[in-house]
Amino acid sequence: MEMELLGRLEAAVARLEALAAAGSRSAAASFDLADAAATDPAILAIDDLMSGSLARVSAAAGKIGGQVLEVTKIVEEAFAVQKDLLVKAKQCQKPDTMGLQEFLKPLNEVILKASALTEGRRSDYFNHLKAAADSLTALAWIAYSGKDCGMSLPTAHVEECWQMAEFYNNKVLVVYRNKDPDHVEWAKALKELYVPGLRDYVKGFYPLGPVWGPAGSTVSAPRSASSTSQAPPAKAPAPPPPPSASLVSSESAPSQPKQGMSAVFQEINSGKSVTAGLRKVTNDLKTKSRTDRTGVVSTSEKDARASSFSFSKTGPPKLELQMGRKWAVENQIRKKDLVIDDCDSKQSVYVFGCKDSVLQVKGKVNNITVDKCTKMGIVFMDVVAACEIVNCNGVEVQCQGSAPTISIDNTSGCQLYLSKDSVEASITTAKSSEINVMIPGAGPNDDWVEHALPQQYVHTFKNGQFITSPVSHSGGVEDPIEVDFKGLMSAAPRTGRIGAILHRMSLNSLTIGCFTREDRI
């Protein structure tokens, strides 16, 4: 008995020693992988990129301060998170789609943090914030998993994302070129960080995406730089229980009842009488025998249908400021007291689908657009860019201040009132008719002078080119005819009817428009 217990104890000790040896080997292997990743040339190269171009961006942002420094710190955090992801990828096997999303979650959180700074009312450093936030999408090259993943190759992805961010980065250069060299240095360093910095780094080390470890533990996303390093790792959820026998064996499980058209075809194919249970329609229930139903549609029914149809197409009325940049005035019907008074020169006004209404814009705005309006009146002070009337019918527009450009396109009936400050405005018309421009008189008490803009033109080919001139109508006479009555008098006898008339008139020449049959000589 004692010998048996001793043998069993020795066997247990042997198994424990074998497990301990295997554990030490796996720990040593993981330590070797971590050490190899830390000394990998790709990891060292990204350290050089962060200590070079990224340090220049941070130094320039430190001199500027404010929101520029805040968004630059987020850029530093994003590059630090990507470095951690590259180190982690060296130790892990390539994950599936869900595992890759969890793996990239820390980087996604940092990118969203930068995008949040660009939302809301625009600040003076909006171009800085937008350039930095858009540039961080270039770090998503690490999500490339193959030609079917829906992304461009990593190098092309970095270039495409920087082209989107470069639009705002160039604005920073234009605005501060002759004002503040710190802002110019920040913009130039940010560009060098991505092009050629990150682009050449990805092209040299990861042209086909991140390099995953051939063996190792299951992928677990590294914590972001702002998360607490003392937090314990979350435990993986327990695997789901195996499917029951009813889901595996279709013979033992009862069949589910079919629904919809499947149930109809099942009933037809079952061989049962399809018409069983149907009730017979008697004569008094037929439409031709019912006196309460006729084919005549009443006026009230047509009005109800028309009103419901128009309401579904126009949508609810709206007068609001969108994103702090655009005043939207839409679907206003018979509103004569619409007023926009809290506006500035950076905002635009868009009027759409209004009818029988009047809108007054108090203050200077950048642009005013009137689209698809009928019998609409617009009164405004000043516009920086232009006032545009498009697809309208019977509108009246009055400019009380200045407007450099007024554009009228595809409009029928437009009465345009100009002030003394806007009489030199450039008026452009296209595919429009009945355009009248009212100009104030020379004196303060003089009436307005109406000028009709031509809508028909004559094109003549002269000297190798077409000459276009507006058509002018003056009593139906287009080609006046000059008649020499002096020569006519010498040839005509005094006794004749025509000669007597000519001598009685004693005219040398007369310009007339046309001859009729009775006037022929």
C-alpha positions as CSV (number, residue, x, y, z in Angstrom):
1,M,0.0,0.0,0.0
2,E,2.8,2.4,0.9
3,M,4.7,1.6,-2.3
4,E,1.6,2.3,-4.3
5,L,1.1,5.7,-2.7
6,L,4.8,6.5,-3.2
7,G,4.6,5.6,-6.9
8,R,1.6,7.8,-7.4
9,L,3.3,10.7,-5.6
10,E,6.4,10.4,-7.8
11,A,4.2,10.4,-10.9
12,A,2.4,13.6,-9.8
13,V,5.7,15.3,-9.0
14,A,7.0,14.4,-12.5
15,R,3.9,15.9,-14.1
16,L,4.3,19.1,-12.1
17,E,7.9,19.5,-13.1
18,A,7.0,19.0,-16.8
19,L,4.3,21.7,-16.5
20,A,6.7,24.1,-14.8
21,A,9.3,23.6,-17.5
22,A,6.8,24.3,-20.2
23,G,5.6,27.5,-18.4
24,S,9.2,28.8,-18.1
25,R,9.8,28.1,-21.8
26,S,6.6,30.1,-22.8
27,A,7.5,33.0,-20.5
28,A,11.0,33.0,-21.9
29,A,9.6,33.0,-25.4
30,S,7.3,35.9,-24.7
31,F,10.2,37.8,-23.2
32,D,12.3,37.1,-26.3
33,L,9.4,38.4,-28.5
34,A,9.0,41.6,-26.5
35,D,12.8,42.2,-26.5
36,A,13.0,41.5,-30.2
37,A,10.1,44.0,-30.9
38,A,11.8,46.7,-28.8
39,T,15.0,46.3,-30.8
40,D,13.3,45.9,-34.2
41,P,14.5,48.5,-36.8
42,A,10.9,49.4,-37.6
43,I,10.2,50.3,-34.0
44,L,13.4,52.3,-33.7
45,A,12.5,54.1,-36.9
46,I,9.2,55.3,-35.6
47,D,11.0,56.5,-32.4
48,D,13.2,58.6,-34.7
49,L,10.2,59.9,-36.5
50,M,8.6,60.9,-33.2
51,S,11.8,62.5,-31.9
52,G,12.3,64.4,-35.2
53,S,9.4,65.8,-37.1
54,L,6.8,65.3,-34.3
55,A,9.1,67.1,-31.9
56,R,9.2,70.0,-34.3
57,V,5.5,70.2,-34.4
58,S,5.3,70.1,-30.5
59,A,7.9,72.8,-30.2
60,A,6.0,75.1,-32.5
61,A,2.8,74.4,-30.7
62,G,4.3,75.1,-27.4
63,K,5.1,78.7,-28.6
64,I,1.5,79.1,-29.9
65,G,-0.3,77.6,-27.0
66,G,-4.1,77.3,-26.6
67,Q,-6.0,74.9,-28.8
68,V,-3.1,74.4,-31.1
69,L,-1.1,73.0,-28.2
70,E,-4.0,70.9,-27.2
71,V,-4.5,69.2,-30.6
72,T,-0.8,68.7,-30.9
73,K,-0.7,66.7,-27.7
74,I,-3.4,64.5,-29.1
75,V,-1.3,64.0,-32.2
76,E,1.6,62.9,-29.9
77,E,-0.7,60.5,-28.1
78,A,-1.9,59.0,-31.4
79,F,1.7,58.3,-32.6
80,A,2.5,56.8,-29.2
81,V,-0.6,54.5,-29.4
82,Q,0.4,53.4,-32.9
83,K,3.9,52.5,-31.7
84,D,2.3,50.3,-29.0
85,L,0.1,48.7,-31.6
86,L,3.1,47.9,-33.8
87,V,5.0,46.3,-30.8
88,K,1.9,44.3,-29.8
89,A,1.5,43.1,-33.4
90,K,5.0,41.5,-33.3
91,Q,3.8,39.3,-30.4
92,C,0.4,38.3,-31.6
93,Q,-1.2,36.3,-34.3
94,K,-3.2,38.1,-37.0
95,P,-6.8,38.5,-35.6
96,D,-10.1,38.2,-37.4
97,T,-12.3,41.2,-38.2
98,M,-13.8,41.6,-34.8
99,G,-10.5,41.1,-33.1
100,L,-8.9,43.7,-35.4
101,Q,-11.6,46.2,-34.4
102,E,-10.9,45.6,-30.8
103,F,-7.2,45.8,-31.4
104,L,-7.5,49.2,-33.1
105,K,-9.9,50.6,-30.6
106,P,-7.3,52.8,-28.6
107,L,-6.2,54.5,-31.9
108,N,-9.8,55.1,-32.9
109,E,-10.5,56.8,-29.6
110,V,-7.6,59.2,-30.0
111,I,-8.7,60.1,-33.5
112,L,-12.3,60.8,-32.3
113,K,-10.9,63.0,-29.5
114,A,-9.2,65.2,-32.1
115,S,-12.3,65.3,-34.3
116,A,-14.4,66.5,-31.3
117,L,-12.3,69.7,-31.1
118,T,-13.5,70.7,-34.6
119,E,-17.2,70.5,-33.8
120,G,-19.4,73.4,-32.6
121,R,-18.7,77.0,-33.2
122,R,-15.6,77.7,-35.2
123,S,-12.7,79.2,-33.3
124,D,-9.8,81.3,-34.6
125,Y,-7.7,78.1,-34.9
126,F,-10.2,76.0,-36.8
127,N,-7.8,75.4,-39.7
128,H,-5.1,74.1,-37.2
129,L,-7.6,71.8,-35.5
130,K,-9.0,70.5,-38.8
131,A,-5.6,69.9,-40.3
132,A,-4.4,67.9,-37.3
133,A,-7.6,65.9,-36.9
134,D,-7.8,65.0,-40.6
135,S,-4.1,64.1,-40.7
136,L,-4.6,61.5,-37.9
137,T,-6.7,59.3,-40.2
138,A,-3.4,58.5,-42.0
139,L,-2.5,56.4,-39.0
140,A,-5.3,54.0,-39.9
141,W,-2.9,52.4,-42.4
142,I,-2.3,49.8,-39.7
143,A,-5.9,48.4,-40.4
144,Y,-4.9,47.2,-43.8
145,S,-5.4,43.5,-44.0
146,G,-5.4,42.7,-47.7
147,K,-6.6,43.8,-51.1
148,D,-10.2,42.9,-50.2
149,C,-10.3,45.0,-47.0
150,G,-11.6,48.1,-48.8
151,M,-8.6,50.2,-48.2
152,S,-5.8,51.5,-50.3
153,L,-2.3,50.2,-49.8
154,P,-0.7,51.7,-46.6
155,T,1.6,54.1,-48.5
156,A,-1.2,55.3,-50.8
157,H,-3.6,55.6,-47.8
158,V,-1.1,58.0,-46.0
159,E,-0.8,60.2,-49.1
160,E,-4.6,60.3,-49.6
161,C,-5.3,61.3,-46.0
162,W,-2.7,64.0,-46.0
163,Q,-4.1,65.5,-49.2
164,M,-7.4,65.9,-47.3
165,A,-5.6,67.6,-44.4
166,E,-3.4,69.7,-46.6
167,F,-6.3,71.8,-47.7
168,Y,-6.6,73.3,-44.1
169,N,-2.8,73.2,-43.5
170,N,-2.3,75.5,-46.6
171,K,-4.9,77.9,-45.2
172,V,-2.7,78.2,-42.0
173,L,0.3,79.0,-44.2
174,V,-1.6,81.7,-46.2
175,V,-3.1,83.4,-43.2
176,Y,0.0,83.5,-41.0
177,R,2.7,83.8,-43.8
178,N,3.4,87.5,-43.0
179,K,2.0,87.5,-39.4
180,D,3.4,84.9,-37.1
181,P,6.4,82.6,-38.0
182,D,5.5,80.1,-35.3
183,H,2.2,79.2,-37.0
184,V,4.1,78.8,-40.3
185,E,6.7,76.5,-38.6
186,W,3.9,74.4,-37.1
187,A,2.2,73.9,-40.5
188,K,5.5,73.0,-42.3
189,A,6.5,70.6,-39.5
190,L,3.1,68.9,-39.6
191,K,3.4,68.3,-43.4
192,E,7.0,66.9,-43.0
193,L,5.7,64.6,-40.3
194,Y,3.4,62.9,-42.8
195,V,5.0,63.6,-46.1
196,P,7.6,62.4,-46.4
197,G,7.9,61.3,-42.8
198,L,5.2,58.7,-42.2
199,R,4.8,57.9,-45.9
200,D,8.5,56.9,-46.3
201,Y,8.4,55.0,-43.0
202,V,5.4,52.9,-44.0
203,K,6.8,52.4,-47.5
204,G,10.1,51.2,-46.1
205,F,8.9,48.9,-43.3
206,Y,5.2,48.1,-43.8
207,P,4.3,48.4,-47.5
208,L,1.8,45.5,-47.2
209,G,0.4,46.3,-43.8
210,P,1.5,45.5,-40.2
211,V,3.6,42.4,-39.5
212,W,2.0,39.9,-37.2
213,G,3.8,37.4,-35.0
214,P,3.8,33.8,-36.3
215,A,2.8,32.5,-32.9
216,G,1.9,33.9,-29.5
217,S,-1.1,34.7,-27.3
218,T,-4.5,35.8,-28.5
219,V,-4.7,39.4,-29.6
220,S,-5.7,41.8,-26.8
221,A,-5.8,45.5,-27.5
222,P,-3.2,47.6,-25.7
223,R,-4.5,50.4,-23.4
224,S,-4.2,53.9,-24.7
225,A,-1.6,56.3,-23.3
226,S,-4.2,58.1,-21.2
227,S,-5.5,54.9,-19.5
228,T,-4.3,53.8,-16.1
229,S,-1.5,51.2,-16.3
230,Q,-2.6,49.7,-13.0
231,A,-6.0,48.5,-14.3
232,P,-6.2,44.7,-14.3
233,P,-6.9,43.1,-17.6
234,A,-10.5,42.2,-18.3
235,K,-11.4,38.5,-18.2
236,A,-12.5,37.0,-21.5
237,P,-16.2,35.9,-21.4
238,A,-17.0,32.3,-21.1
239,P,-17.5,30.4,-24.4
240,P,-21.2,29.9,-25.4
241,P,-22.6,26.4,-24.6
242,P,-22.8,23.9,-27.4
243,P,-26.0,23.8,-29.4
244,S,-28.8,21.7,-28.2
245,A,-29.7,18.5,-29.9
246,S,-32.9,20.0,-31.3
247,L,-30.8,22.5,-33.4
248,V,-28.5,19.8,-34.6
249,S,-30.9,17.1,-35.5
250,S,-33.7,18.3,-37.8
251,E,-35.6,15.1,-37.5
252,S,-36.2,15.3,-33.8
253,A,-37.0,19.0,-33.7
254,P,-40.5,20.1,-34.7
255,S,-40.7,22.2,-37.8
256,Q,-41.6,25.8,-37.3
257,P,-44.8,27.1,-38.9
258,K,-44.2,29.0,-42.1
259,Q,-45.2,32.6,-42.5
260,G,-46.1,35.0,-45.3
261,M,-46.1,33.7,-48.9
262,S,-44.4,30.5,-47.8
263,A,-47.5,29.7,-45.8
264,V,-49.7,30.4,-48.8
265,F,-47.7,28.1,-51.1
266,Q,-47.5,25.4,-48.4
267,E,-51.3,25.6,-48.1
268,I,-51.7,25.3,-51.9
269,N,-49.3,22.4,-52.2
270,S,-50.9,20.5,-49.3
271,G,-53.8,19.4,-51.5
272,K,-56.5,21.0,-49.3
273,S,-59.3,23.1,-50.8
274,V,-57.9,26.6,-51.0
275,T,-61.4,28.2,-51.2
276,A,-62.6,26.4,-48.1
277,G,-63.9,28.8,-45.6
278,L,-64.3,31.7,-48.0
279,R,-67.7,33.6,-47.8
280,K,-69.7,34.2,-50.9
281,V,-70.3,37.8,-52.0
282,T,-74.0,38.6,-52.4
283,N,-75.4,41.0,-54.9
284,D,-76.1,43.7,-52.3
285,L,-72.4,43.8,-51.4
286,K,-71.1,44.2,-54.9
287,T,-69.8,47.6,-55.9
288,K,-72.2,48.1,-58.8
289,S,-75.1,47.6,-56.5
290,R,-74.0,50.0,-53.7
291,T,-75.4,53.5,-53.9
292,D,-72.9,55.0,-51.4
293,R,-70.0,54.5,-53.9
294,T,-69.7,56.2,-57.2
295,G,-66.9,57.0,-59.7
296,V,-67.3,60.7,-59.2
297,V,-64.6,62.4,-57.1
298,S,-65.8,65.3,-55.1
299,T,-64.1,68.6,-54.9
300,S,-63.3,68.2,-51.2
301,E,-61.7,64.8,-51.9
302,K,-59.5,66.4,-54.6
303,D,-58.5,69.3,-52.4
304,A,-57.7,66.9,-49.5
305,R,-55.5,64.8,-51.8
306,A,-53.8,67.8,-53.3
307,S,-53.1,69.3,-50.0
308,S,-51.7,66.1,-48.5
309,F,-49.5,65.6,-51.6
310,S,-48.1,69.1,-51.5
311,F,-47.5,68.8,-47.8
312,S,-45.5,65.6,-48.2
313,K,-43.3,67.2,-50.8
314,T,-42.6,70.5,-49.2
315,G,-41.8,69.5,-45.7
316,P,-42.0,71.5,-42.5
317,P,-41.2,75.3,-42.4
318,K,-37.7,76.2,-41.2
319,L,-35.9,79.3,-40.2
320,E,-32.7,78.4,-38.3
321,L,-28.9,78.8,-38.2
322,Q,-27.1,75.6,-39.2
323,M,-23.6,74.9,-37.9
324,G,-23.1,78.6,-37.2
325,R,-22.6,79.3,-40.9
326,K,-25.8,79.0,-42.9
327,W,-29.3,80.5,-42.3
328,A,-31.9,78.1,-43.7
329,V,-35.3,79.6,-44.6
330,E,-37.4,76.8,-46.1
331,N,-41.1,76.2,-46.9
332,Q,-42.4,79.4,-45.5
333,I,-46.0,80.0,-46.8
334,R,-47.7,83.4,-46.4
335,K,-45.3,84.7,-43.8
336,K,-44.8,88.5,-44.3
337,D,-42.7,89.1,-41.1
338,L,-39.6,86.9,-41.6
339,V,-36.5,88.6,-40.2
340,I,-32.9,87.6,-39.8
341,D,-31.1,90.2,-37.6
342,D,-28.3,88.3,-35.8
343,C,-26.0,87.7,-38.7
344,D,-22.4,88.5,-39.8
345,S,-20.3,88.6,-42.9
346,K,-19.2,85.0,-42.6
347,Q,-22.7,83.6,-42.8
348,S,-24.8,82.8,-45.8
349,V,-28.6,82.8,-46.3
350,Y,-30.4,80.0,-48.3
351,V,-34.1,80.6,-49.1
352,F,-35.9,77.5,-50.5
353,G,-39.5,76.6,-51.4
354,C,-41.1,79.8,-50.0
355,K,-44.3,81.3,-51.3
356,D,-46.2,84.6,-50.7
357,S,-43.7,85.6,-48.0
358,V,-41.3,88.4,-47.3
359,L,-37.8,88.0,-45.7
360,Q,-35.7,90.9,-44.4
361,V,-32.0,90.4,-43.8
362,K,-30.6,93.0,-41.4
363,G,-26.8,93.3,-41.5
364,K,-24.1,92.1,-43.9
365,V,-23.9,88.5,-45.0
366,N,-21.6,86.6,-47.3
367,N,-24.1,85.3,-49.8
368,I,-27.9,85.1,-50.4
369,T,-29.5,82.3,-52.5
370,V,-33.2,82.3,-53.4
371,D,-34.2,78.9,-54.9
372,K,-37.5,77.6,-56.1
373,C,-39.6,80.4,-54.6
374,T,-42.9,81.9,-55.8
375,K,-44.1,85.5,-55.2
376,M,-41.3,85.9,-52.6
377,G,-39.9,89.2,-51.4
378,I,-36.3,89.6,-50.2
379,V,-35.0,92.8,-48.6
380,F,-31.3,92.9,-47.6
381,M,-28.6,95.3,-46.7
382,D,-25.2,94.2,-47.9
383,V,-23.7,91.0,-49.4
384,V,-20.0,90.3,-49.7
385,A,-20.1,87.8,-52.6
386,A,-23.4,87.7,-54.5
387,C,-27.1,87.5,-54.4
388,E,-28.4,84.5,-56.5
389,I,-32.0,84.0,-57.7
390,V,-32.5,80.5,-59.2
391,N,-35.6,78.6,-60.4
392,C,-38.0,81.3,-59.1
393,N,-41.3,82.8,-60.4
394,G,-42.5,86.3,-59.6
395,V,-40.0,87.5,-57.0
396,E,-39.0,90.9,-55.8
397,V,-35.5,91.6,-54.5
398,Q,-34.4,94.9,-53.0
399,C,-30.8,95.8,-52.1
400,Q,-30.6,98.6,-49.6
401,G,-26.8,98.6,-49.4
402,S,-24.2,97.2,-51.7
403,A,-24.0,94.0,-53.8
404,P,-21.0,93.3,-56.1
405,T,-22.8,90.6,-58.1
406,I,-26.5,89.6,-58.7
407,S,-27.2,86.4,-60.6
408,I,-30.6,85.5,-62.1
409,D,-31.0,82.0,-63.5
410,N,-34.0,80.2,-64.9
411,T,-36.4,82.7,-63.4
412,S,-39.6,84.1,-64.8
413,G,-40.6,87.5,-63.5
414,C,-38.1,89.3,-61.2
415,Q,-38.4,92.9,-60.0
416,L,-35.0,94.1,-58.8
417,Y,-34.6,97.3,-56.8
418,L,-31.1,98.7,-56.5
419,S,-29.9,101.4,-54.2
420,K,-27.4,104.2,-55.1
421,D,-24.6,102.1,-53.7
422,S,-25.4,99.0,-55.8
423,V,-26.2,100.5,-59.2
424,E,-22.8,99.5,-60.4
425,A,-23.4,95.8,-59.5
426,S,-22.7,93.2,-62.1
427,I,-26.1,91.6,-63.1
428,T,-25.9,88.2,-64.8
429,T,-29.0,86.6,-66.4
430,A,-29.5,83.2,-68.0
431,K,-32.7,81.5,-69.2
432,S,-34.8,84.2,-67.6
433,S,-37.6,86.5,-68.7
434,E,-39.5,89.6,-67.5
435,I,-36.5,91.0,-65.6
436,N,-37.0,94.6,-64.6
437,V,-34.4,96.7,-62.7
438,M,-35.5,99.7,-60.7
439,I,-32.9,102.5,-60.3
440,P,-33.4,105.5,-58.0
441,G,-33.9,108.9,-59.7
442,A,-31.2,111.6,-59.8
443,G,-32.9,113.7,-57.1
444,P,-34.1,112.7,-53.7
445,N,-37.7,113.3,-54.7
446,D,-37.5,111.8,-58.1
447,D,-39.4,108.6,-59.0
448,W,-37.7,105.3,-59.6
449,V,-36.7,104.6,-63.2
450,E,-37.5,101.2,-64.6
451,H,-35.2,99.4,-67.0
452,A,-36.1,96.1,-68.7
453,L,-33.3,93.7,-69.3
454,P,-33.4,92.2,-72.8
455,Q,-34.1,88.5,-73.2
456,Q,-33.7,88.2,-77.0
457,Y,-30.4,88.6,-78.9
458,V,-29.3,88.9,-82.5
459,H,-26.1,87.1,-83.5
460,T,-24.4,88.2,-86.7
461,F,-21.2,86.9,-88.3
462,K,-18.8,89.6,-89.2
463,N,-15.0,89.7,-89.7
464,G,-14.6,86.1,-88.8
465,Q,-16.5,86.2,-85.5
466,F,-20.0,86.4,-84.2
467,I,-21.3,89.7,-82.8
468,T,-24.1,89.5,-80.3
469,S,-26.4,92.4,-79.6
470,P,-29.8,92.7,-77.9
471,V,-33.0,93.0,-79.9
472,S,-34.6,96.4,-79.7
473,H,-38.2,97.1,-80.7
474,S,-39.3,100.6,-81.8
475,G,-42.9,100.6,-83.2
476,G,-42.2,97.6,-85.4
477,V,-39.6,99.4,-87.5
478,E,-36.3,97.6,-87.8
479,D,-34.8,98.8,-91.1
480,P,-35.8,102.5,-91.8
481,I,-35.9,103.7,-95.4
482,E,-34.8,107.1,-96.5
483,V,-36.6,108.5,-99.5
484,D,-35.2,111.4,-101.6
485,F,-38.2,113.6,-102.2
486,K,-36.2,116.3,-104.0
487,G,-35.2,114.0,-106.8
488,L,-38.7,112.6,-106.8
489,M,-40.2,116.0,-107.3
490,S,-38.2,116.8,-110.3
491,A,-39.4,113.6,-112.0
492,A,-43.0,113.9,-111.0
493,P,-45.4,116.3,-112.8
494,R,-47.1,119.1,-110.8
495,T,-50.4,118.1,-112.2
496,G,-50.3,114.6,-110.9
497,R,-51.7,113.5,-107.6
498,I,-48.4,112.5,-106.1
499,G,-46.6,115.5,-107.6
500,A,-49.1,117.9,-106.1
501,I,-48.7,116.3,-102.7
502,L,-44.9,116.4,-102.9
503,H,-44.8,120.1,-104.0
504,R,-47.3,121.0,-101.3
505,M,-45.1,119.3,-98.6
506,S,-41.9,121.1,-99.9
507,L,-39.7,118.5,-98.2
508,N,-36.2,117.5,-99.5
509,S,-36.1,114.1,-97.8
510,L,-38.1,112.1,-95.2
511,T,-37.3,108.9,-93.4
512,I,-40.2,106.5,-93.2
513,G,-40.5,103.0,-91.9
514,C,-42.2,101.0,-94.6
515,F,-44.4,101.3,-97.7
516,T,-47.8,99.8,-98.1
517,R,-49.6,99.0,-101.4
518,E,-51.4,102.3,-101.5
519,D,-48.1,104.3,-101.0
520,R,-46.3,102.8,-104.0
521,I,-45.1,105.1,-106.7
